[in-house]
Amino acid sequence: MFPRPVSVTDQRVETRRDTPLTPDLVRVRGELAVATPIVSQRLDDLSVELAAGGEALWLFVRRANSGGVALRAASWPGAAKVRRVKRAGGELARVHVESAIGAHEVALEARPGPLPCLRLVSTLRPSAPLLLPPGARDLFPFDAQDDPMGTRGTVEAVQRGLNAGLLYGELTDPAFGTFFYFQDFTALNPYFQATGTNPDAAVGGIWPGLGFRLPGQTLHTADEAAPLAPGITYTLSDARLVVRDGSPADERDSARRFLQMLGAVYRSLSLPPTEYRDWRQRVARTARHLGAAPEATVRHYGHRYVHPYTDAEYPDAMVQMSIVQALHDWGKWRGEVHPLEEEFKAGLGKFYDRKLETLRRYLPNAGDDKDADAVDSWYLYHPLLNLGKLALDGDPKARRLFLKSLPYAIRAARHFTYKWPIQYKITDFSVITETAGADGRGQTDVGGIYAWVMLEAFELTDEKLYLDEACAAIDTAVGLGFDINYQANLTAWGAAACMRLWRVTGRDVYREQSYVYLASFFHHTEIWESEIGLAVHHRNFLGATCLQDAPYMAIYECFDSFAAFEHYLADSGPDLEPAARMLISEYCRYALDRAWFYYPDALPAEAVSDEQRPGNGRIDPTLSFPVEDLYADGQPAGQVGQEVYGAGAAFIFATRAFHRVDGAPFDLYCDHFVRALERMAPARLSLRLDGGEGCTARLSFVRKSRGELPAIRVAAADGDAIRPDGNSGDRLDFLVPANGSLLLSWN
């Protein structure tokens, strides 16, 4: 992983009353002042109103004497005919607008719940070939006089790159409360395809002009024009709006609100389907290629080491430990140690520097083209995280190497006062790179992975020193809020460390602090399914971009976050925020499906880049190793390279999704974590899932190679039978509630 330069908007923005006017703000003030109500509704303590201005249709959401927010639902030039039309089932209202550019249709829905979610869908059917310039912002806070310029507030989070099109803020004066805006880019795919645009950083703005700006065409010649076709209906906006009274007490409360409001939006989305993926078959191919492909490994000092990329890069400790740990998990799953685990573990000691008493990134014979003393902050701790897992599983050599590396790990943390730079010299802690160019911050979430390592040490030794270190690291991160994310998997481990600290200390503040890590993580996810360019060949829904400034999703961050979230949910309990439980479970469900497309054999040849980053080898689609990078904007995959160190993905996914049932002619597959699996009788199982309330899990009975599927019955805890969703002969599928108990029986 290497940082990518990309523009990033600063997060928390406080506003002033002397915000300068813009031409659009002048138009908006005039529109809001004269807008005529068409439809009015009450929604709890809110009034909801669709109103027509001179050249726009507006949605007003007000709280008595506390102002509100206005959403521009549609706009047009000149005169127009605006009328209510028959609404479809579940809609509050539907409005039709005829203007010089065509026919607009606007539909308003409200999803009930503890946090009601408004949905406003706006379409346009052009009357002639139509070129649209970049649009104006569509969301405006306003005061008791419907004036946006009389407001003050904060914006805590906005869309970054091609991540979710969200904006989370608070209208503080007047005291309206918090609001959460979301634009569902999935619905806009036909528009993006027709115009050659994409929604990069499309949601944002400067107070009070916020929200979505429809990407338009900026043309230099008429030959570049790609007009919208007449007679075809295009969705120009599919917006959600959730509002909540009151002001967050602190960043933990703010993060929890963010998760709750995002959860309300998520439940309103039309979710893309997932498919069963045979990760065990992928494991078999990956293990074979790890063992036999000359591009996968290299020998040094009489030992075998893993190449980071296909036939490229020097072996390093993070890579070696990642593969060793994945192989170890596979051995536990199948009840037999894989021979590659022992072979790759045998050379770990060569990474240890006896003088410094720490693991180095590279072997002693790394080439002159590498600065052997340079280390990224997270690279010091991630090998220790996996080494600690082996130690806790009873590996004596791993225990010794882990424990003797801890004093240096602690010295480094204390030297940097738990605020790590990007890169430093391992010999004397001199800083090479202090901050990332994109946001001027260091590796802000390294404290999370450090805390997890310290908690492993505490569990192993029961020495309070390590618990104190974990607390110090998490405590120091307080105040970072949505700026805590540097790298997705580190943020996920930070959330897991907070939850484990809550379990160990009983202090609720740590469970609540986990929401800060989770909010930052989900802020950096692509909560939409792209069909732009080559992205039509893969999935990206709920994928996290790997770094705070990266334009792509990466496989290593994907499966390592999955592993961290397994621990998070295992340590949680009934006090866990339900939205957090749901979002984590849904992330993991989609990861099992989405991650399949990192493998070049799952993509058409034209969707894989012909060139890789210099020094990162080449892509060989016959090898079952994933590419590093997938892009939502339709670029070819694999521009960075083919990750041998990402090969652990298949092992991690297989060991979590598949469950062996001794004596049965099938294995179980589930795309949610199974929290309890009990044999009640020779042909009867009790199973418990702890996903999101109201969500759905896929449960499959997968025929063993020499068996046949028997007659199988799946029932809910109350005894109601659940019908199969599909039967391929080799596999029987069920869609079951993602939360609760199930009874499985066969004969």
C-alpha positions in Angstrom: 0.0 0.0 0.0 1.2 3.5 -0.9 -0.6 6.8 -0.5 -2.2 8.2 -3.6 -2.4 12.0 -4.2 -6.1 13.0 -4.4 -8.0 16.1 -3.4 -9.7 15.8 0.0 -12.0 18.3 1.6 -11.4 19.2 5.2 -14.0 17.8 7.5 -15.5 19.8 10.3 -16.5 23.3 9.1 -18.0 25.9 11.3 -19.9 28.7 9.6 -20.4 32.4 10.1 -23.3 34.7 9.5 -21.2 36.8 7.1 -20.9 34.0 4.6 -20.5 35.8 1.2 -23.3 35.7 -1.3 -23.2 33.8 -4.5 -25.4 34.2 -7.6 -27.1 30.8 -6.8 -27.7 31.9 -3.1 -29.4 35.0 -4.4 -31.6 32.9 -6.6 -32.3 30.4 -3.8 -33.3 33.2 -1.3 -35.8 34.5 -3.8 -37.1 31.0 -4.6 -37.6 30.1 -0.9 -39.3 33.4 -0.2 -42.0 32.9 -2.8 -42.4 29.1 -3.0 -46.1 28.1 -3.1 -47.1 25.0 -1.1 -48.4 22.0 -3.2 -48.3 19.2 -0.6 -48.0 19.5 3.2 -47.6 16.6 5.7 -46.7 16.1 9.4 -43.9 13.7 10.2 -43.6 13.4 14.0 -42.6 16.9 15.2 -41.6 18.0 11.6 -43.6 19.6 8.9 -42.9 18.4 5.4 -43.9 20.5 2.4 -43.4 20.3 -1.4 -43.5 23.9 -2.8 -43.1 25.4 -6.2 -40.9 28.4 -6.8 -40.5 30.3 -10.0 -37.9 27.9 -11.5 -37.6 25.1 -9.0 -39.5 22.6 -6.9 -38.6 22.6 -3.2 -38.9 20.2 -0.3 -39.1 22.0 3.0 -38.5 20.2 6.3 -39.2 22.4 9.3 -39.3 22.3 13.1 -41.5 24.9 14.7 -39.6 28.1 15.4 -36.3 26.3 14.7 -35.8 26.7 11.0 -35.1 23.7 8.9 -33.6 22.5 5.6 -34.7 22.9 2.0 -33.9 20.4 -0.7 -34.1 21.5 -4.4 -36.0 18.7 -6.0 -36.0 19.9 -9.6 -35.1 23.0 -11.5 -35.8 24.3 -15.0 -35.3 27.5 -17.0 -38.3 29.9 -17.6 -41.9 29.1 -17.2 -43.3 25.7 -16.3 -46.6 23.9 -15.6 -46.5 22.3 -12.2 -49.2 19.9 -11.1 -49.8 17.1 -8.6 -50.3 13.6 -10.2 -51.5 10.3 -8.9 -49.0 9.0 -6.4 -47.7 5.4 -6.5 -48.1 3.1 -3.5 -46.3 4.3 -0.4 -45.6 7.8 -1.7 -46.6 10.9 0.1 -46.8 12.9 -3.1 -45.9 13.0 -6.8 -45.5 16.1 -8.8 -45.2 16.6 -12.6 -43.4 19.6 -14.2 -43.5 20.5 -17.9 -40.8 23.0 -18.9 -38.9 24.0 -22.0 -36.3 21.2 -21.4 -38.8 18.4 -20.9 -40.9 16.6 -18.3 -39.7 16.4 -14.6 -41.3 13.9 -12.2 -40.7 14.2 -8.5 -41.8 11.6 -6.0 -41.7 12.0 -2.2 -41.6 9.0 0.2 -41.2 8.7 4.0 -39.9 5.5 5.6 -41.2 5.3 9.2 -39.0 4.4 12.1 -37.2 5.8 15.2 -35.5 8.1 12.7 -37.9 8.7 9.7 -36.1 8.8 6.4 -37.4 11.0 3.6 -36.7 10.0 0.0 -37.0 12.4 -2.9 -36.6 11.1 -6.4 -36.3 13.4 -9.4 -36.3 12.3 -13.0 -36.2 14.2 -16.3 -37.4 13.1 -19.8 -35.8 15.6 -22.2 -38.0 16.9 -25.0 -34.9 17.3 -27.3 -31.2 16.4 -27.2 -30.1 18.1 -24.0 -26.7 19.1 -22.7 -26.6 19.8 -18.9 -23.8 21.9 -17.4 -22.6 21.1 -13.9 -25.6 21.7 -11.5 -25.9 23.8 -8.4 -26.0 22.5 -4.8 -29.4 21.3 -3.7 -29.5 21.4 0.1 -29.9 24.7 2.1 -30.4 25.2 5.9 -32.7 28.1 6.6 -33.9 30.1 9.6 -37.4 30.8 11.0 -37.8 33.3 8.1 -36.8 30.7 5.5 -33.5 32.6 4.9 -30.4 30.5 4.4 -28.2 33.5 5.2 -29.5 33.7 8.7 -28.2 30.4 9.8 -25.1 29.0 11.5 -24.0 25.4 11.8 -21.3 22.8 11.3 -20.5 20.2 8.7 -18.9 17.2 10.3 -18.6 14.9 7.3 -18.9 15.1 3.5 -18.3 12.8 0.6 -14.7 12.0 -0.1 -13.8 11.0 -3.7 -16.1 8.3 -4.9 -17.3 7.1 -1.5 -20.9 7.4 -0.3 -22.6 10.7 -1.4 -23.3 11.8 2.1 -23.2 15.0 4.2 -23.7 15.1 8.0 -24.1 18.4 9.7 -25.9 20.4 12.4 -27.9 23.5 12.2 -27.1 25.2 15.5 -28.6 28.6 15.0 -31.5 28.3 15.0 -31.4 25.1 17.0 -32.9 22.8 14.4 -30.7 19.8 15.2 -28.6 17.4 13.1 -29.3 16.4 9.5 -28.0 13.6 7.3 -28.1 13.9 3.5 -27.5 11.0 1.2 -27.5 10.7 -2.6 -27.9 7.2 -4.0 -25.6 7.2 -7.0 -26.7 3.7 -8.0 -29.9 5.2 -9.4 -27.9 7.7 -11.4 -25.8 5.1 -13.4 -27.7 5.7 -16.7 -27.0 9.4 -16.4 -23.3 8.9 -15.7 -23.1 6.4 -18.6 -24.9 8.8 -21.0 -22.8 11.8 -20.1 -19.5 10.3 -19.4 -19.4 11.7 -15.9 -18.9 10.3 -12.5 -19.9 11.5 -9.0 -16.4 12.2 -7.6 -16.8 14.5 -4.6 -20.3 15.4 -5.9 -21.8 16.0 -2.4 -20.3 18.8 -0.4 -20.5 22.6 -0.6 -19.9 25.7 1.4 -22.5 26.7 4.0 -25.3 27.3 3.4 -25.1 25.9 -0.1 -24.7 22.2 0.5 -25.6 18.8 -0.8 -25.4 17.3 -4.3 -24.1 19.0 -7.5 -25.1 17.0 -10.5 -21.9 16.3 -12.6 -22.4 18.0 -15.9 -20.4 18.1 -19.1 -17.6 20.6 -19.5 -17.0 20.7 -23.3 -14.3 22.2 -25.5 -15.7 21.2 -28.9 -19.1 20.2 -30.2 -17.7 16.8 -31.1 -17.3 16.0 -27.4 -21.0 16.5 -26.7 -23.0 13.5 -25.4 -26.5 14.9 -24.9 -29.2 13.2 -23.0 -31.5 11.5 -25.5 -35.0 12.8 -25.9 -37.8 10.6 -24.8 -35.6 8.7 -22.3 -36.2 9.2 -18.6 -33.1 9.8 -16.5 -32.9 9.9 -12.7 -31.1 13.2 -11.8 -31.4 12.8 -8.0 -32.3 10.0 -5.6 -31.8 11.8 -2.3 -32.4 10.8 1.3 -32.8 13.1 4.3 -32.8 12.2 7.9 -33.1 14.9 10.7 -32.8 14.6 14.4 -33.5 17.1 17.2 -30.9 18.2 19.7 -27.2 18.6 19.6 -24.6 15.9 20.1 -23.0 15.9 23.6 -19.5 15.0 22.3 -17.7 13.3 19.4 -18.8 9.9 20.6 -22.4 11.0 20.6 -22.0 12.6 17.2 -20.5 9.4 15.8 -23.4 7.3 17.2 -25.9 9.7 15.6 -24.0 9.4 12.3 -24.3 5.6 12.5 -28.0 5.8 13.4 -28.8 8.2 10.6 -26.7 6.2 8.1 -28.5 3.1 9.3 -31.9 4.7 8.6 -30.8 5.6 5.1 -29.3 2.2 4.5 -32.6 0.5 5.4 -34.3 2.6 2.7 -32.0 1.6 -0.1 -32.7 -1.0 -2.8 -29.8 -3.2 -2.0 -27.9 -5.0 -4.7 -28.0 -8.8 -4.6 -25.1 -11.0 -3.5 -24.1 -14.4 -4.7 -22.7 -17.5 -3.1 -18.9 -17.7 -3.6 -17.0 -20.9 -3.2 -14.0 -19.6 -1.2 -12.9 -23.1 -0.3 -12.3 -23.8 -4.0 -10.4 -20.5 -4.2 -8.3 -21.6 -1.2 -7.4 -24.9 -2.9 -6.1 -23.0 -6.0 -4.4 -20.3 -3.9 -2.6 -22.8 -1.7 -1.4 -24.7 -4.7 0.0 -21.6 -6.4 1.6 -20.4 -3.2 3.4 -23.7 -3.0 4.3 -24.2 -6.6 4.4 -21.0 -8.6 8.0 -19.6 -8.8 6.5 -16.0 -9.0 5.1 -16.4 -5.5 8.1 -17.0 -3.3 11.8 -16.6 -3.1 14.6 -18.3 -1.0 16.9 -16.4 1.3 19.1 -17.8 4.2 17.8 -21.3 3.5 14.2 -20.3 4.1 11.2 -19.5 1.8 9.7 -16.1 1.8 6.6 -14.6 0.1 6.9 -12.0 -2.6 4.7 -9.0 -1.9 3.7 -8.8 -5.6 3.9 -11.4 -8.3 7.6 -12.0 -8.9 8.4 -8.6 -7.4 9.4 -6.7 -4.3 11.5 -7.8 -1.4 10.0 -10.1 1.3 8.9 -8.2 4.3 7.6 -9.1 7.8 4.0 -7.8 7.3 3.6 -9.9 4.2 5.1 -13.0 5.7 3.0 -12.8 8.8 -0.2 -12.1 7.0 0.2 -15.3 4.9 1.3 -17.4 7.9 -1.7 -16.3 10.0 -4.1 -17.0 7.1 -2.6 -20.5 6.6 -2.8 -21.1 10.4 -6.5 -20.3 10.4 -7.1 -22.7 7.5 -5.2 -25.4 9.4 -7.4 -24.9 12.4 -10.5 -25.0 10.2 -9.7 -28.3 8.5 -8.1 -29.9 11.6 -4.7 -30.3 10.0 -1.7 -27.9 9.8 -0.9 -26.9 6.3 2.7 -27.6 5.4 3.2 -24.1 4.0 2.5 -22.6 7.4 5.5 -24.3 9.0 7.7 -23.6 6.0 6.9 -19.9 6.0 7.2 -19.6 9.8 10.6 -21.1 9.8 12.3 -17.9 8.4 10.5 -15.4 10.6 13.5 -15.0 13.0 15.6 -13.4 10.2 13.4 -10.3 10.4 14.3 -9.8 14.1 17.1 -7.3 14.8 18.8 -8.4 18.0 20.4 -5.0 18.5 17.2 -3.0 18.3 15.1 -5.9 19.7 12.4 -5.5 17.1 11.1 -7.0 13.9 12.4 -5.1 10.9 10.4 -4.7 7.7 12.9 -6.2 5.4 15.4 -9.1 5.6 19.1 -8.1 6.2 19.9 -8.5 2.6 17.4 -6.0 1.2 18.8 -4.2 -1.9 20.3 -0.8 -2.0 17.2 0.5 -3.7 15.4 0.2 -0.3 16.0 2.2 2.8 16.2 -0.7 5.2 15.8 1.6 8.2 12.6 3.3 7.0 9.3 2.0 8.4 5.7 3.1 8.0 4.3 3.4 11.4 1.6 0.7 10.9 4.2 -1.7 9.5 5.8 -2.0 12.9 2.6 -3.3 14.5 0.8 -5.3 12.0 3.2 -8.2 12.0 3.0 -8.2 15.8 -0.8 -8.4 15.6 -0.6 -11.6 13.6 2.3 -12.9 15.7 0.2 -12.3 18.8 -2.6 -14.4 17.3 -0.2 -17.3 16.9 1.0 -16.9 20.4 -2.5 -16.9 21.8 -3.1 -20.1 19.9 -0.2 -21.7 21.8 2.7 -21.4 19.4 5.8 -21.2 21.7 8.2 -19.7 19.1 5.6 -17.1 18.2 5.2 -16.2 21.9 8.9 -15.7 22.4 9.3 -13.6 19.3 6.2 -11.6 20.2 7.1 -10.8 23.8 10.7 -9.8 23.0 9.5 -7.4 20.4 7.1 -5.6 22.7 9.5 -3.3 24.6 10.6 -1.6 21.3 6.9 -1.4 20.2 6.1 0.5 23.4 9.2 2.8 23.1 8.1 3.8 19.7 4.6 4.6 20.8 5.7 6.6 23.8 8.4 8.4 21.7 5.7 9.7 19.4 3.2 10.2 22.3 0.8 7.9 20.6 0.6 10.2 17.5 2.5 8.4 14.8 4.0 10.0 11.7 3.8 8.5 8.2 7.3 7.1 8.2 10.4 7.2 10.4 13.8 5.6 10.9 13.6 2.5 13.0 17.1 3.1 14.4 16.5 6.4 16.1 12.8 7.4 15.5 13.9 10.3 13.3 10.9 11.3 11.1 11.2 10.8 7.4 7.6 11.8 6.5 5.6 13.5 9.2 2.2 13.9 7.5 0.3 12.9 4.3 0.1 15.6 1.7 -3.6 15.1 1.1 -4.8 16.0 4.6 -1.7 17.2 6.6 -2.1 14.4 9.2 0.0 11.4 10.2 -1.1 7.8 10.5 -4.0 8.8 12.8 -5.4 5.3 13.3 -2.2 3.5 14.2 -3.1 3.8 17.8 -6.0 1.4 17.2 -3.9 -1.4 15.9 -1.3 -0.7 18.6 -4.0 -1.0 21.2 -5.0 -4.3 19.8 -1.5 -5.6 20.0 -1.2 -4.5 23.6 -4.5 -6.2 24.4 -3.1 -9.4 22.9 -0.1 -9.0 25.2 -2.3 -8.4 28.2 -4.3 -11.5 27.4 -1.1 -13.5 27.0 0.6 -12.3 30.2 -2.0 -10.6 32.4 0.5 -7.7 32.9 -1.3 -4.4 33.5 1.4 -2.5 31.6 -0.1 -3.6 28.4 -3.6 -2.7 29.3 -2.4 0.7 30.3 -0.7 1.1 27.0 -3.9 0.2 25.1 -5.9 2.7 27.1 -3.3 5.4 26.5 -3.3 4.9 22.7 -7.1 5.0 22.5 -7.4 8.0 24.9 -4.9 10.0 22.8 -7.1 9.6 19.7 -10.0 11.3 21.4 -10.9 14.5 19.4 -10.0 13.2 16.0 -13.6 12.4 15.1 -14.1 11.8 11.4 -10.4 12.5 10.8 -9.3 9.3 12.6 -9.2 7.2 9.4 -5.8 6.8 7.7 -6.1 3.3 6.4 -9.3 1.3 6.5 -8.2 -1.9 8.2 -6.3 0.1 10.9 -9.5 1.9 11.7 -11.4 -1.4 11.9 -8.8 -2.8 14.3 -9.2 0.5 16.3 -12.9 -0.1 16.6 -12.2 -3.7 17.7 -9.7 -2.6 20.3 -12.2 -0.1 21.8 -14.8 -2.9 22.1 -12.3 -5.2 23.7 -11.2 -2.5 26.1 -14.9 -2.1 27.1 -15.1 -5.8 27.8 -11.9 -5.8 29.9 -12.4 -2.5 31.8 -16.1 -2.2 31.9 -15.8 1.5 31.0 -18.7 2.5 28.7 -16.6 5.2 27.2 -14.6 2.7 25.2 -17.6 1.1 23.6 -18.8 4.6 22.7 -15.4 5.5 21.4 -15.6 2.5 19.0 -18.4 4.4 17.3 -16.0 7.1 16.3 -13.8 4.6 14.5 -16.8 3.0 12.9 -18.3 6.3 11.7 -15.0 7.2 10.1 -14.7 3.8 8.5 -18.2 3.9 7.0 -17.6 7.5 5.9 -15.0 6.0 3.6 -17.2 3.3 2.0 -18.7 3.3 -1.4 -22.4 2.8 -0.5 -23.5 2.5 -4.1 -23.1 0.1 -7.0 -21.2 1.6 -10.0 -21.9 0.7 -13.6 -19.5 3.3 -15.0 -17.0 2.0 -17.6 -15.2 -1.2 -16.6 -16.8 -1.1 -13.1 -19.8 -2.9 -14.7 -17.7 -6.1 -14.5 -17.2 -6.0 -10.7 -18.9 -5.1 -7.5 -18.1 -2.2 -5.3 -21.1 -1.8 -3.0 -20.0 -1.1 0.6 -16.4 -1.4 -0.3 -14.0 0.8 1.7 -11.4 2.8 -0.1 -8.1 1.6 1.3 -6.5 4.9 2.4 -8.0 8.3 3.4 -6.8 9.7 0.0 -7.0 6.6 -2.2 -9.2 6.4 -5.3 -9.6 2.6 -5.1 -10.7 -0.3 -2.9 -7.9 -2.8 -2.0 -8.2 -6.5 -1.2 -5.9 -6.4 1.9 -7.8 -3.7 3.7 -11.0 -5.5 2.7 -10.3 -8.9 4.3 -8.3 -7.5 7.2 -11.2 -5.2 8.1 -13.5 -8.3 7.8 -11.3 -10.1 10.4 -11.3 -7.1 12.8 -15.1 -6.8 12.6 -15.4 -10.5 13.5 -13.7 -9.7 16.8 -15.7 -6.5 17.3 -19.0 -8.3 17.0 -17.8 -11.2 19.2 -16.9 -8.8 22.0 -20.1 -6.7 21.7 -23.3 -7.5 23.5 -26.9 -6.3 23.7 -25.8 -2.8 24.5 -24.2 -2.4 21.1 -25.8 0.3 18.9 -28.1 -1.6 16.5 -27.1 0.5 13.6 -23.5 -0.4 14.2 -24.3 -4.1 14.3 -26.2 -3.9 11.1 -23.7 -1.9 9.2 -20.8 -4.1 10.2 -22.7 -7.3 9.4 -23.7 -5.9 6.0 -20.1 -4.8 5.3 -19.0 -8.3 5.9 -21.8 -9.9 3.9 -21.0 -7.8 0.9 -17.2 -8.4 1.3 -17.7 -12.1 0.8 -19.3 -11.4 -2.6 -17.4 -8.3 -3.7 -13.9 -9.6 -2.9 -14.3 -12.4 -5.6 -13.7 -9.8 -8.3 -10.2 -8.9 -7.1 -9.1 -12.1 -8.8 -8.1 -11.5 -12.4 -9.7 -14.8 -13.5 -13.1 -13.4 -12.4 -12.8 -10.4 -14.7 -12.8 -10.1 -18.5 -9.3 -9.5 -19.9 -10.2 -5.9 -21.0 -11.1 -5.0 -17.3 -7.5 -5.8 -16.1 -4.7 -3.2 -16.6 -2.0 -4.1 -19.1 0.6 -2.1 -17.0 1.4 -2.2 -13.3 3.2 0.3 -11.1 7.0 0.1 -11.8 8.6 -2.5 -9.5 5.3 -4.3 -8.7 5.8 -7.1 -11.2 3.0 -8.1 -13.6 -0.4 -9.7 -13.5 -0.7 -13.4 -14.3 -4.4 -14.3 -14.5 -3.6 -18.0 -14.2 -2.4 -17.5 -10.6 -5.1 -17.3 -7.9 -3.8 -14.2 -6.3 -5.9 -11.0 -6.2 -5.1 -7.6 -7.7 -4.7 -4.8 -5.3 -7.0 -2.3 -6.8 -10.6 -2.0 -8.0 -12.1 1.4 -9.1 -15.6 2.7 -8.9 -15.0 5.2 -11.8 -14.5 2.4 -14.3 -10.7 2.4 -14.6 -9.1 -1.0 -15.3 -8.3 -3.1 -12.2 -4.8 -4.1 -11.1 -2.9 -0.9 -12.0 -1.0 -1.2 -8.7 -0.2 -4.9 -9.1 -1.2 -8.5 -8.2 -0.9 -9.0 -4.4 0.7 -12.2 -3.3 0.4 -10.8 0.2 -3.4 -10.5 -0.4 -3.6 -14.2 -1.0 -4.7 -14.7 2.6 -8.1 -13.3 1.7 -9.4 -16.6 0.5 -8.3 -18.4 3.7 -9.9 -15.8 5.9 -13.2 -15.7 4.0 -13.4 -19.5 3.7 -12.8 -20.2 7.4 -15.5 -17.7 8.5 -18.2 -18.4 6.0 -18.0 -22.2 5.8 -18.8 -24.5 8.8 -18.1 -28.2 9.0 -20.8 -30.5 10.3 -19.3 -33.8 11.3 -21.1 -36.8 9.9 -23.4 -34.7 7.7 -23.3 -35.0 3.9 -22.9 -31.2 3.6 -21.0 -28.2 4.9 -22.8 -25.0 5.9 -22.2 -21.7 4.3 -23.4 -18.4 5.8 -22.6 -14.9 4.8 -23.1 -13.7 8.4 -21.0 -14.6 11.4 -22.4 -17.6 13.2 -22.4 -16.9 16.9 -23.6 -20.3 18.1 -23.8 -23.7 16.4 -25.0 -26.6 18.5 -25.7 -30.2 17.6 -29.1 -31.0 19.2 -29.3 -34.5 17.7 -27.5 -36.5 15.0 -29.6 -34.8 12.3 -30.5 -31.5 14.0 -28.7 -28.2 14.6 -29.4 -25.0 16.4 -27.8 -21.9 14.9 -27.7 -18.3 16.0 -26.9 -15.2 13.9 -26.4 -11.7 15.2 -26.7 -9.5 12.1 -28.9 -6.5 11.7 -32.6 -6.6 12.8 -34.8 -6.9 9.7 -31.9 -7.8 7.4 -31.4 -11.1 5.5 -28.7 -13.6 5.5 -27.8 -16.3 3.0 -27.6 -19.8 4.4 -26.5 -22.7 2.1 -26.1 -26.4 2.5 -23.2 -27.4 0.3 -22.9 -31.0 -0.8 -19.7 -32.8 0.1 -17.9 -34.3 -2.8 -19.0 -37.9 -2.2 -22.4 -37.3 -0.7 -25.9 -36.3 -1.7 -28.0 -33.6 -0.2 -30.7 -35.0 2.0 -34.1 -33.6 2.6 -33.4 -30.4 4.7 -35.7 -28.3 6.8 -34.9 -24.8 8.1 -37.2 -23.2 10.6 -37.2 -19.9 12.6 -37.1 -20.1 16.4 -40.9 -20.1 16.6 -41.0 -23.2 14.4 -42.2 -21.5 11.2 -40.6 -23.2 8.2 -38.5 -21.2 5.7 -38.7 -22.1 2.1 -35.6 -22.7 0.0 -34.5 -19.9 -2.2 -32.7 -22.0 -4.7 -31.5 -25.6 -5.4 -28.6 -26.3 -7.8 -28.3 -30.0 -6.9 -24.9 -29.4 -5.2 -26.2 -26.6 -3.0 -29.5 -25.7 -1.3 -29.9 -22.0 -0.5 -32.1 -20.3 2.0 -32.6 -16.6 2.7 -33.1 -16.3 6.5 -33.4 -13.5 9.1 -29.9 -12.2 9.8 -30.6 -11.9 13.5 -31.9 -14.6 15.8 -32.0 -18.4 16.1 -32.7 -21.1 13.5 -33.4 -24.8 13.7 -31.9 -27.0 11.0 -32.8 -30.7 10.5 -32.3 -33.3 7.8 -33.1 -36.9 6.9 
